[in-house]
Every structure is written in structure tokens, then in C-alpha cells.
Amino acid sequence: MSNWLDNYEGVWERFSKFKAEFPDYRHKSHVLAESLSKDSDVFIVKTELWRTWNDTEPFATGLSSEPKSKQYAIELAETGSLGRALQMAGYAAKNGNVPQ
């Protein structure tokens, strides 16, 4: 019987592959200001990936959110946004799930 996690690659494995392919990479994560409002129930994190330090625009971006009530919410949202950015850059969590 097939398991959903068969052939799954975690964020850190995919990030290692990205870094190996683009050793002059750059990445930046931002907690979006609107999610820092006391009225917001979630933290929203945006991650940007550049292939080199000289690139003027990000190669890929990703967004993720987590409820503020969840333990390690910002850390989980940051990892999720990095995973989304890697997905958009062609580093899919599972084979065959690469955007066209």
C-alpha cells in the first residue's frame, strides 16, 4: 500500500539541493507587518529566493501562515514559506509536483 509520504523530501533537503546548485544564493524571510497587528489571528511569512547576490529580483517567493495560538508559529510559517518558495523554484516536495 502506498503512503502519502513516499518519495517526500523535506524543506531542508530541498534547500540543500538549491544551495548546492546556486552556491551564491541569497534568501530573505519577512514577517508581514499586517500579521503583526493585534487584530490578526495569524503570522504570515514571505520568503524570497535569489540564485545569486547580483540578481535584482527574486527567482521565487513563497507565503505561509500559522495561527498565533500555535506553538512556534513564526518558525513554522517561515519553514512553510521557504518550502513554498522552493516549490516555485522547481524543488518539489514530491516528484511530479513542480509548477509549469
N, C-alpha and C positions, 0 to 999 in steps of 0.2 A: 504494500500500500504506500502511496506517495504521501510525503509530508510537505506542508506548505514551506517549511524551512529548507527543504532540499535545494541545493545549489545557491543558498542565500549567502551573500557577502556583506558583512557589517560595514558601517561607516568608516571605521579606522582602517580596515583592509583596503577599501576603495580609495581612501585618502592617501594611503601609502603608494598605491599604484599611480595616482595622479601626481604625487610628488616625485616619483621615480621618472615619470615621463616628462615632467616640467620642473626640473630642479631649481629653476629661477622663479618659481611660482610666488604668488602673494595671495593671501586671503584675509578677509576682514569680516567680523561679525558685529552687528549693531542690534541693540535692544531698541525697538522703535518707540519713539517718545510717546505716541498716543497710548501705548500699552502701559506706560508708567503712571498714567492718570489713576487717581484713587477710584474713579468710576469704572475702570476697566477690570474685568474678571480674569484676563489672560495676559501673559507676557508674549509678545510677538518678537521674534528674532529674524533678521535678514542676514544672510551670508553671501558674500561676493567672492568669486574666484577669478584670478588673473593668471594667465600662463607665464607671464614674465613681469618683472618690475617695471619695464618700459611700456607695457600696454596702458593705453589711456582709458579704456572701457573694460569692465569685467567681461570675462569669457562666459561665465554662467552665474546665476543667482538662485537662491532658494529662500523660502519663507517657511516658518513653522511657529506654532503657538502651543502653549501649555497653560492649563488653569493655574492661577496664582496659588490656589489651595494645595496644589500637588507638591510634595517634597522634591527639591532640586528642579523646580520648574524652569528656571532660566537655563540651567545646564542641559536639560532635556530638550528644550526648544532650540538651543544652539546646535546640539548634535543633530536634531531633526532638520534644521535649515541647511547645515553642511551636507547632510545626506541628500536633500532635495537639489542643492546646487551640483553635487556630484552626479546625480541622476541626469540633470540637464546637460552636463558636460560629457555625457556618454558613459559614465561609470555606474551602471545599473546594479541594484541590489541583487537582482536575479537575471540570469541570462535571458535575452529576448525582450527585456523591458526598457529598451533605450528609445528616447524620443526621436522622431524623424525630423 
